[in-house]
Amino acid sequence: MYMYPPRLVHVRPELDRMAAYIPGESLETFSTRTGIPEQQLIKLNSNESPYGPAPQVLKALSDHSNYNNYPDTESTALRQALSEYTGVDRRSIVISHGSNELINLLWHIFLSVGDNIICCPPTFSLYTFITTFCGAYVLEVPRTMDYEVDVEGILMALTPETKMIVLCSPNNPTGNPICEDDVLALLETGRIIVVDEAYVEFSDQPGGLAHLVEKHKNLIVMRTFSKWAGLAGLRIGYGIFPEWIVTYMRRAQCPFEVNVAGHLAAIETLKHLDYTLDKVQLIKAERERLFTLLSSFSYLEPITSQGNFILSRVCEEDVKMERIRTTVEAHGILLRYFHHPYLSNFMRVTVGLPEHTDLLQHALSKIEAW
Ligand SMILES: Cc1ncc(COP(=O)(O)O)c(C=O)c1O
């Protein structure tokens, strides 16, 4: 067997300062770790939909007979359907293998070694991982006490090497949307402004900021079918871009990245929108109930959310985070805990079915009773 001489093989140095991204634990891993069978678990750690896709989506997937052929790499039918859904020109839409792929491509298109992006923590941590992968740096401008983006702080942090400002709206994990005026102010900087709208369907402004893209050559809006449409497993995302960036995205993207099943599922979801939007309404109603429930525990301070999740601060002087985690896990419930120092005493709960909320209530009440 041929062995590579180790001293001749070099990994790019930025990989050595890059920790691996830690996603929410999967059902399989959790079940192996705890010994609780998968069918008894309640997964509230990755903001997936508890309802799954529309029945018509499942039927279209099983009726399809051409899985032996590559997908349409132009995604013509899906871009047309999305143009009708979003109200933007189909030429400004790029389909991707989940919105994670958009982040990966965009960052690699704009960031060279030594560049930086501005992020507003606490926020989605993948932005930082990919930035490091590109050999670039994150300038963190923390959110204000009420989790708003600090526009003044961002303007002061800008350097000549700042290529992008990334804004998540509604923000994962705090759940608050960004206001349009703040985005308009930041567009004035001339940097690329990326608005990640993975959760926009659950917000009070489900149309988001897509309408602004045609007027601004430095604005990008990212979306996904993973959350509201119950298609996280099929990996379908899309972005709305100024046309000059579309050209580079298409150049950078490998052909056939978005699979046939994902295309079919997304098109069928858009054909039967009422079904899925009804489920979004159910999730929003359950979010209110979950918020009331979380507020009723003296050791939790939940934050109002426009996503399909609620972040709560754990008042450590009353109850230790570890105690919550152990008790909740013993009931087979997966929640999201964090490694970022801003979030060490926070937990995030995905809004699930009403019976999931009931079981969480039962588990959390055991903690009070201790
Ligand atoms: C803010 C945000 N953006 C993007 C993603 C990635 O979503 P996708 O499944 O489309 O890759 C997530 C997933 O959790 C997210 O929370």
PDBQT file of the ligand as one rigid body, heavy atoms in Angstrom, charges set to zero:
ROOT
HETATM    1  C1  LIG A 401     -30.130  30.515  10.320  1.00  0.00    +0.000 C 
HETATM    2  C2  LIG A 401     -29.938  29.269   9.532  1.00  0.00    +0.000 A 
HETATM    3  N1  LIG A 401     -29.510  29.366   8.279  1.00  0.00    +0.000 NA
HETATM    4  C3  LIG A 401     -29.308  28.277   7.524  1.00  0.00    +0.000 A 
HETATM    5  C4  LIG A 401     -29.533  27.022   8.032  1.00  0.00    +0.000 A 
HETATM    6  C5  LIG A 401     -29.248  25.845   7.164  1.00  0.00    +0.000 C 
HETATM    7  O1  LIG A 401     -30.410  25.324   6.637  1.00  0.00    +0.000 OA
HETATM    8  P1  LIG A 401     -30.412  24.270   5.465  1.00  0.00    +0.000 P 
HETATM    9  O2  LIG A 401     -31.057  23.064   6.012  1.00  0.00    +0.000 OA
HETATM   10  O3  LIG A 401     -31.203  24.911   4.370  1.00  0.00    +0.000 OA
HETATM   11  O4  LIG A 401     -29.005  24.018   5.013  1.00  0.00    +0.000 OA
HETATM   12  C6  LIG A 401     -29.984  26.866   9.335  1.00  0.00    +0.000 A 
HETATM   13  C7  LIG A 401     -30.192  25.537   9.908  1.00  0.00    +0.000 C 
HETATM   14  O5  LIG A 401     -30.376  25.317  11.072  1.00  0.00    +0.000 OA
HETATM   15  C8  LIG A 401     -30.184  28.028  10.113  1.00  0.00    +0.000 A 
HETATM   16  O6  LIG A 401     -30.601  27.959  11.387  1.00  0.00    +0.000 OA
ENDROOT
TORSDOF 0
